[in-house]
Amino acid sequence: MDDKRVTLDDLASIVADRAAGGGPPSYTRSLIEKGVAKCAQKLGEEAVETALAAVAADTKAVVSESADLLYHLMVLLHARGIPLEDIYAELGRRTARSGIEEKTSRSTG
């Protein structure tokens, strides 16, 4: 079994490299060429599959579907031109206060 760990930063970089082309045809590039709507559709499908696996209490499927979900999130972010750093910054902002306080500020603002 390969123990290579891939971080979200690694995955974002892999997606960017594959989207840029120049190499053999890639699934990543084909998704991005189909546009943001197709990328969003795939992300939604993977989110549902992840949730269903969780409800079925199938740990192996949850892990597999979660990997698919994160991949498709990176593809969508790339297609929209949103760097992962922006997501990290938003998470940092949100975790600087309690979840209840953060949710309240979003619903009133």
C-alpha positions in Angstrom: 0.0 0.0 0.0 1.3 3.4 -0.9 1.6 5.7 2.1 2.1 8.9 0.2 0.1 11.6 1.8 -1.4 14.3 -0.4 -2.4 17.6 1.2 -5.0 19.9 -0.1 -2.2 22.2 -1.3 -0.7 19.2 -3.2 -4.1 18.4 -4.7 -4.7 22.0 -5.8 -1.3 22.0 -7.5 -2.0 18.7 -9.2 -5.3 20.1 -10.5 -3.7 23.3 -11.7 -0.9 21.3 -13.5 -3.4 19.0 -15.2 -5.7 21.9 -16.1 -2.9 23.7 -17.8 -2.5 20.9 -20.3 0.6 20.2 -22.3 0.7 16.6 -21.2 -1.6 13.7 -22.1 -5.3 14.3 -22.0 -6.7 14.4 -18.5 -10.0 14.1 -16.8 -9.3 17.3 -14.9 -8.7 19.3 -18.0 -11.9 17.8 -19.7 -14.0 18.8 -16.7 -12.7 22.4 -16.6 -13.2 22.7 -20.4 -16.9 21.8 -19.8 -17.2 24.8 -17.6 -18.1 25.8 -14.0 -21.6 24.4 -14.2 -20.3 20.9 -15.0 -17.7 21.1 -12.3 -20.4 22.2 -9.8 -22.6 19.3 -10.9 -19.8 16.8 -10.3 -19.1 18.4 -6.9 -22.7 18.0 -5.9 -22.9 14.4 -7.0 -19.8 13.6 -4.9 -21.2 15.4 -1.9 -24.4 13.3 -2.1 -22.4 10.1 -2.5 -20.3 11.0 0.5 -23.3 11.7 2.6 -25.0 8.5 1.6 -21.9 6.5 2.4 -21.8 8.1 5.8 -25.4 7.2 6.6 -24.8 3.7 5.4 -21.9 3.5 8.0 -19.5 2.3 5.2 -16.2 3.8 6.4 -14.3 2.6 3.4 -16.8 4.2 1.1 -16.8 7.4 3.1 -13.0 7.7 2.7 -13.2 7.0 -1.0 -16.1 9.4 -1.6 -14.4 12.1 0.5 -11.3 11.9 -1.6 -13.6 12.3 -4.7 -15.4 15.2 -3.0 -12.1 17.0 -2.2 -10.8 16.4 -5.7 -13.9 17.9 -7.3 -13.9 20.8 -4.9 -10.3 21.6 -6.0 -11.4 21.4 -9.7 -14.3 23.7 -9.1 -12.2 26.2 -7.2 -9.6 26.1 -10.0 -12.4 26.6 -12.6 -13.6 29.7 -10.7 -10.1 31.0 -10.2 -10.3 30.8 -6.4 -7.0 30.0 -4.8 -7.0 27.6 -1.9 -5.4 30.4 0.2 -8.7 32.3 0.1 -10.4 29.3 1.7 -7.7 29.0 4.3 -8.1 32.7 5.1 -11.9 32.3 5.4 -11.5 29.3 7.7 -9.0 31.3 9.8 -11.5 34.2 10.1 -14.3 31.9 11.1 -12.3 29.9 13.7 -11.2 33.1 15.4 -14.5 33.1 17.2 -17.1 30.7 18.4 -19.3 28.8 15.8 -22.4 30.2 17.3 -21.1 33.8 17.1 -19.9 33.2 13.5 -23.3 31.8 12.4 -25.2 34.6 14.0 -23.1 37.2 12.2 -23.8 35.5 8.8 -27.5 35.4 9.3 -27.8 39.1 10.3 -25.3 40.6 7.9 
